[in-house]
């Protein structure tokens, strides 16, 4: 019996149990746990100064490598809802993911993901949604002061150096103007309040899981997408996604990859070209939002490798370049601004953050953001890469593309600390490895993931 577009796959489509190589997930989980333990303990035990010096009252509560403070909360408005969602997700999530028709599954995944994001943020009350974007280092205050977009673009690079008159605040200077312009648009639409903007960003961020699931299904991996759904929806990354501009970038990236998957699976040249243009425009916007996210090209390459379709490449490249050149005509030249940012970064906080610590502590932060099961998933995928089922291979390719992004970002040393938010766009693709784990690992591993999210949110004041 063939499955239709809105029916669950037959049991035969599920990954078989594997009885050998059981050591790999345990080894990966162990490495992840040790990495996190060392990253959190060594700065305190050895009195390492790994952040720029903070005021005495704050430094006593710092918890490097996490960019936040030790701030245990017994009970907040979102505590009970988040715990309830965690329990329901572990008990019912995998079953519903297997049994629901595809469109209801997407709807349920979005509703659950949005509830998960909001409940975790609301552990700190409504300030958990409003405080991040509303602080003076973020986008909203700068967006409210923009009166002339053309003048903003033509003088952008002049405001990046930290010692320049009217220098941009940290997050604005650290990104191309696309990020700020999004919040300028929200402000013009009457959604520029701290709480309103936070809610808009969260609503968009919650769609990321759907884009990843859709990409897998388009690549012929619906069964894998269904197994991945609970891990994507209930990821610990939700702690850092709600109201984070980086989660907004992640959503743009994920839907651009999904559009590329549509292009790679069209049967007509016209369809391929049209969807390639959509994907290219999305990637162009992404480049104008973050200097680091051209790395998503490796995830895009994974889509093309999975389908062995290369016609989208020139169309996507030209479409993305059109966005970059449109900004250049408007006054902002990416290739001129990035070197200025590089100098500001190395003249500022980068010099106070030792690479000898952050090159590996960044990976510990990745584990905190993605959850400890990522270690098991990556190790299992590496062990079984050549023996995976054909329908599982797209997930492996996508995860490998994201892993390449992480390695290059870490090696660049332009990501030293704060990667619990900076690397959010890569995390969903890495989490696909959790869907490749044996059933016994997935059953209890999802519980470990949601417990990590609740514990991190309850114990720490996160800065994002």
ZIGI-V516446 format. One record per backbone hydrogen bond with DSSP energy under -1.0 kcal/mol. CO is the residue of the C=O (numbers start at 1). NH is the residue of the N-H. Records with the same first field share a line. If there is no record, write none. Layout:
CO=NH, NH
This chain:
4=7
10=13
11=14
21=24
23=27
24=28
25=29
26=30
27=31
28=32
29=33
30=34
31=35
32=36
33=37
34=38
35=39
36=40
37=41
38=42
41=45
42=46
43=48
55=58, 59
56=60
58=61
61=70
63=66
66=68
67=463
68=63
69=461
76=79
78=82
79=83
80=84
81=85
82=86
83=87
84=88
85=89
86=90
87=91
88=92
89=93
92=96
93=97
94=98
95=99
96=100
101=105
102=106
103=107
104=108
105=109
106=110
107=111
108=112
109=113
110=114
111=115
112=116
113=117
114=118
115=119
116=120
117=121
118=122
120=123
121=124
122=125
125=128
126=129, 130
127=131
130=134
132=135
135=138
137=171
139=143
140=144
143=146
148=152
149=153
150=154
151=155
153=156
156=159
157=160
159=168
161=164
164=167
169=173
170=174
172=175
176=179
177=181
178=182
179=183
180=184
181=185
182=186
183=187
184=188
185=189
186=191
187=190
193=197
194=198
195=199
196=200
197=201
198=202
199=203
200=204
201=205
202=206
204=207
205=208
207=211
208=212
209=213
210=214
211=215
212=216
213=217
214=218
215=219
216=221
217=220
221=225
222=226
223=227
224=228
225=229
228=232
229=233
230=234
235=238
236=239
237=240, 241
238=242
241=244
244=248
245=249
246=250
247=251
248=252
249=253
250=254
251=255
252=256
253=257
254=258
255=259
256=260
257=261
258=262
259=263
260=264
268=272
269=273
270=274
271=275
272=276
273=277
274=278
275=279
276=280
277=281
278=282
279=283
280=284
281=285
282=286
283=287
284=288
286=289, 290
288=178
292=295
293=296
294=297
295=298
296=300
297=301
298=302
299=303
300=304
301=305
302=306
303=307
304=308, 309
310=313
312=316
313=317
314=318
315=319
316=320
317=321
318=322
319=323
320=324
321=325
322=326
323=327
324=328
325=329
326=330
327=332
333=336, 337
334=338
337=341
338=342
339=343
340=344
341=345
342=346
343=347
345=350
348=351
349=352
350=353
354=357, 358
355=359
357=361
358=362
360=364
361=365
362=366
363=367
364=368
365=369
366=370
367=371
371=374
372=375
373=377
374=378
375=379
376=380
377=381
378=382
379=383
380=384
384=387
389=392
392=396
393=397
394=398
395=399
396=400
397=401
398=402
399=403
400=404
401=405
402=406
403=407
404=408
405=409
406=410
407=411
408=412
410=413
418=421, 422
419=423
421=424
423=426, 427
426=430
427=431
430=433
431=434
433=436
438=442
439=443
440=444
441=445
442=446
444=448
445=449
446=450
447=451
448=452
449=453
450=454
451=455
452=456
453=457
454=458
455=459
456=460
458=73
459=71
461=69
